[in-house]
Amino acid sequence: MFWPDVIALKEFYASPLGQMACLAVRKRIHGFWPDAKGDSLLGLGFTTPYLLPFLGEAQSVFACMSSAQGVIHWPTNARNLSLLSDEAELPFADNSINRVLVVHAIENSEQVRQMMSELWRILSPAGRLLMVVPNRRGIWARSPRSPFAYGQPFTSWQLRQLLSEHSFTPLSANSALFFPPTTWRYMLRSSRFWESIGSQFFPGFGGVLLMEAEKQIYAPLVQKVWQRQRKAYVPLAQPAGI
């Protein structure tokens, strides 16, 4: 399977189209999470453009990038808060994260079942999971200019099923990116207008779906079905004479 690496994603979000897309999706994320004070927040996939507003607000913020996509230093010119990890073995303790934002991850993963199991494991009982995925019915999932065109797009029903099957309870949903993925300046300038019109009259045709879910507190079935031996990391012995 092919998907864009972190360099391609960084270049997209630095472009005029990527900046407008980021603003539109950020607005929807803020609608779900208007206040993250005191929370620990993890972004899985390529989430750095969407995590910026939470810096200085949340108690802790981490950007976890897939080992298949690569990693970059983030934030620029500040202490690094990004890390590289296998999405099937996240380096966080059980019940340790209050909020998890997933973008450019689940649709590209070849380990979806294991990833969802890990998200359930690390999320606190009162925590929230927010998934941002390409919409199968939207044009962004078909455009070569869009990083949401790679991997497996979803319908709202499919995303709800995915969450439910892995012991998450879907709470609410929204959509974004109603303007077309074009470099035409006029369309980019009017993107806010199209976002407003689309969300009111064509909510099922946004380029991305956003769905928030909570963790079901009883032991999930997937935890019993999929178990694997975790790696044990042992400190190297000190060489003699040092």
N, C-alpha and C positions, 0 to 999 in steps of 0.2 A: 504494500500500500504506500502511496506517495502522499505526503502532506508538506506544507510550507514549514521551513525551519525558522528559528528565532530571528535570523537575519532578514529573511523575506517578510516576516511579520512586523519587525521593527521598521523596515522601509515602508511598508504599507501604512502603518499608523503615523509615519512622519509625512506622508503625502496629504494634499488637500482633501482627497476623498476619504482617506483613513481618519483624518482629524474630525471631519463632519460625522463620520460613522461613530467614532468614539463618543462625541458629544451626545448623539442621539441615544446610544445604549447606556451611557452614564446616567442620563436623565431617568431612564427606566429603573436602573439599579438603585438610584437615590430614592425612587418611589417605594421600593421594597425596604431599603435600609436608610432611612433619613438620619439615624443617629447610631453610631457605633462606639460611643464613648465607653471605655473600660473593657471592650471586647478584644479577644484574640482573633485575628482575621487571616485566613490563608487563601491565596489565589492559586489554583491549580490549572496548568496549561500555560497560555500566554495571556496574563492578566494585568501586566504592569500598567498599561494605559488606564485601566479601570480602578486600580488600587491607589493611584496618586491622591485622590481627594480624602482618603482615609488616613494618610500619613499625618501624624500629629494629633489625630482624633482617637483612633483605636489604641488600645494598650500595646498591642504588638501586631505587626503586619509582616507577612512572608509571602514571597512569590516562588512557588514550586514549579519548575519547568521540567517537562518530560525528557527523559534520557534519549528518546528517539528524535527530539527536536533540537536539543542543545540548550545552552544557558548563556545569559549575558549578565554583566554587572548591573545592578539596579538598587537604588536610584543613582543616576549619574552624579558624580562629584559628591557622593555621600557614602556613609557606611553601608556596605553591601547587605541587602536583605533578600537576595535571591539564592536559590539552591537548585541543584540538579538531582532528580530522583526517578527511580522506576515507579510509575504510577501504581503498580501492583504491590509496592512495599514502601509506603510513605514513612519518613523518619520522624514520626510524632507519636507521643504517648496516647494511650486510650483515653477517650473523653476529654481531650486537652484543648480543642479548638471550638470557639463559640460560633464562628461564621466561616463558611467555605464558599468561595466564588469559583465556578468552573467555566472557563472560556477557552475555545480552541483546544479542547482536550478529548471529551467523550466521543465526539464524532470521528476522531482520528485514531483512537486507541484500538489496539488488537487484544487488549486485556480488559474489556469492559466489565466483565463480571468481577474480576479481582479488584479493579479500581473502585467500583461501587461498594464492595466489601470493606475496602480500606477507608473510604469516606465515612461509612457508617461507624467504623471502629474509632476514628479520631474525633468525630463530632460529639460534643457534649450533649447530655440528655435534653437540655433546653436550647440547644443550638439550632442554627438555620443553614440550610444548603440552598444556594441559588445557582441554577444551571442556565447557561446561555448557549443555545445550539442553533445551527442553521435550520430555517423553516423549509420543509420540503415543498411548500406551496409558494414560496417567495422567489423572486428573480435573482436574489443575491446567491442562492444556491446553484445558479446556472451560469454565473458570469465569471470569465477568466480574470477579471479585475478584483474579484472578491476572495479573500482567504476562507470565507464561509462556503465556497464552492467545492472544497476538498472534503473527502470523507463521507460519512453517512448522515444525510439530513433527516430530520424528524418531523412528524406531525405532532400536534398537541396531544392526541390520544396516545401515540407511541411513547412520548416522553413521560406521560403519566404512568403508563404501564411499566416502563423501565424503573421509575422510582418506586412504584408499589411492589414490584417483584423483588426489590432489594431492601425492603423494610423501611421505606421512607413514605411519609404521608404528604402528598401534594397539598399545598395550602392555597396558593393563588398564582395566576399566570398573567403575562402581558406580552407584548410584541413591540418590535422597533425596526427601523430601517425600511421605511415606506418609500423613500425616494430611490430612484434607480442608481446602481453603481456606475456612474459615469464621471468623466473628468470635465464635462461641460460646466463652465463657471456659473452660468445662469442657474442651472439646476442645483449646484452646490449652494449658491447664495439663498435659494428658496427652499432648502432642505427642511428648515423648521416648519414652514408652511405645510409641506407634504407630510411631515411627521404628524402634525396636528390633524390634518384631514384624514390621513390613513388610519390613525388610531381610533377616530370616531366612526368612520364609515366602512373601513375595510380591515378590521382588526385581525382577520385570519391570513392576511397576505403580507405581513411584515417580513423582512429578510431574516430576522432571528426571532426565536421564541425564548422567553424568560420564564422560568418556573421556580417558585420557592417551595421548599419542603422541610418537614421536620422529621427527626429521627424517631422511629417507633422504639419504645424503650424495652420491649421484650426481645429476647435473643432472636436475631434474624436467622431464617433458614439457610441463607447463603453462607453464613458463618460455619454451619455444620457441614454443608456440602463441600465447601472449598477450604481446605486447610493445607498450609505448606510450612515446612520448617524454615523459620526465620534465621537469617545469617547472624552469627555471633562474632562480634568484633573484639579481638583480644589485643591489648597493648603489646608492642614489640618488646622483647627482653632487652635490658640495658647491656651493651657489650662490656665484657670484662675489662677492667683497667680504666674505665671512664667515670 
